[in-house]
């Protein structure tokens, strides 16, 4: 394999359908494009696909690694109708992506929102009962999302902030992201740069502020119905499942994690100390846990 394939991703796009027409979803591809072993890594609510660079550099030695920018984020288009920024839209986009990749089966690594998308995709099956998802990694997320985390995220999500330079932006992002765990300044800048987009003389965030609209429209009744549906989806899963949890997470409680090891696919749970929501899967320990699971018999 060419060494460049292991260190630099290729940026590609696929057209997906929505209620208003078409939108382009960007994805970052690592490794050999002919490798039939495919891993799709999907980011959290306000993040983008380059969050997985450290993990992808390791996994691409064994897999074709694909890291999409979910619509409304990164290099992907923004939706005309902000109410489209919901999991069903994202799941449909991932089915289209799987077809573009010609992937008959794939493994899935999903952080937070990316885990909910993976859960939705893995719960779908064809008439023979086969799912696209072979192995599933849920990173700090489950069917029950704690209200305190939703309130915390809603307090900053969609704020159309601008910054004078990258350092100022990095400081702000760190102020709302300390649950990610300790990072050197160099590593944090690597995680920050793909989060930014130039706007003339200033720097803005990479995502459509309207991704916050559906979250602000959720009522307690809708939240309860959504939680019930997610548990139903989780209980239907049959694929091997690895659950990762930041030991200090405010989004995935220990009670929910324990229930996930006893219900549905009976996930194996690994906790990372000193981290909240969510582990960034960039340390040697975190990468090894994911890689060993994906390569296990």
Secondary structure, DSSP 8 states (H G I E B T S, - for coil): --HHHHH--EEEEEEEEETTEEEEEEEEEES-TT-S-EEEEE--TT--GGGGHHHHHHHTTTSEEEEEE-TTSTTS---SSGGG-SHHHHHHHHHHHHHHHT-SSEEEEEETHHHHHHHHHHT---TTS--SEEEEEEES--SS--HHHHHHHHTTTT---EESSHHHHHHHHHHT-GGG----HHHHHHHHHTTEEEETTEEEESS-GGGGHHHHT--HHHHHHHHHHHHHHHHH--SEEEEEEETT-SSS-HHHHHHHHHSTT--EEEEETT--S---S-SHHHHHHHHHHHH--
